[in-house]
Amino acid sequence: MFEVTCKGPYPAFRTIAQGISFGTINKPIVFEVKTETIAVPLLVNFYVRHDPEKAKALFVVNDMTEGNSIDLEFYNIVQGSSGLTSPASIASLKDVELQFFFQVDKPFEGDNYRLSYQFFETEVVGNRS
């Protein structure tokens, strides 16, 4: 039968997870990232926040905490769709980067939104041939 593999616009990136989740402003959508080389999974906390002091559609990757978690914050979305135009590096382990790509849809007023996301892994930039 048929088998389809999307090579995507980023052929050096291997998709490791993708999906859709629903969220509420200021409450995290939590992703657990596991690998054989670390004992404790990495927790990725994705937040949508409002802060009038920050730019519209600003994406921030915070430093990893001692508890092996990282907060990703997307600020000041408006009604409609917004997100990244290319994947962002959120963590590195040895020679592999974990990349995150997303689109937030907020079709109406209120605190709820839909997150479409994709995680990739790729070689660290300095190691690509």
N, C-alpha and C positions, 0 to 999 in steps of 0.2 A: 504494500500500500504506500501511500504518500508519506513523506517526512519533510517538514519545512523547518529550515534553520534561518533565522534572520541574522544576517551579518551586520546590518545597521549601518549608520553613517560613521561609526567608530569601529572599524574592523579589528583594531588591536585590543579593543575592550571586550572582555568576556562577560556576558550578562550572567549574574549569579542569583538574582531575585528581581521580581517585578510584580506589581499588583496595584490594587486600589484600596484605600482605606478612608473612613470618614472620621473627621476630627472636630474638636471644639477649640476655639481660640483660647490660648493660655494653658491648655491641657496637652500633655505630650502624647504623641503616637510613638510607641516604643518598639524598636527593632532589636533583635538579638542576633549578633554576628558571631559565629563559631568558626574556629579553625583548629587543626590538629596541633599547631605550634604554640598555642596559648592555653593555659589551664582554665582561665576564667573568661567567659564570653564577653565581648564588647557590647555594651548597651548603647544604642543610638537613639537619642530622644529628639524627635522632631516637633518643634513648636511653631505655631503661627501667633504672632503678637502684634499689638498696636502700641506704638510709642511715637508721639508727635515730634520728638527730638531726633528721630532717625529718618532716613530717606525712604521714599516709597519703594516697595518691592526689594528691600535690602536683605541679602542672605548672609548670615554670619555662621562660620564654623568655629566653635569655641574650643579651647584646649581640652585635652583628655584629662579626666580627673583620676585621682588615686583609686577610686572605686571602679576603674575600667569602664567609664561611660563618657560619652561626648554629647553635648547639646548642639543641635542645629536649630537656628532661629531664622524665621522668615518674617519680616516686618512690614506692616502697613499695606496689606493687600486691600484691594477695592473690589466692588462687585464685578464679576466677570472672571476671566482666567489670567493667571500670571505664574511665573516660575523661572527656571533657569533656561538659558539658551544653549548650554553645553554642560556636560557633567563636571562636578566639583570634587576635588580630592578631599576626603574627610579623615583618612588615616593611612599610615604606611606600616608594613611589617616586612622586614628584610627587604626583598627586591620587588614587593608587590604593593600597589596602591589600591585602596578601596575608594571607589568613586560613587557619587550619588547624583541622580538626576530626577527632577520632579516638576510637576505642574499642579497648581492649586486652582480649583474651580469653586467659586462662591457665587451661585446664581441669584441669590436674593439677600436682603438685609438679614442680619442675625449673626450668631456666633458659630455656626456650623459651616463646614467646607468639605470638599472631596479632594483627597490627595491621590494623584497617580504618580507612582514612583518606580525607579529602576536602580538597582545596585550593580556596579561593574567591578571587575578586577582587571588590572593592567600592570605591566612592568613599570617600575619607577622610571621616570623620564630619562635620567642619565644612563639607564641600562638598555634602552631600545636600540636595535640595530638598524 
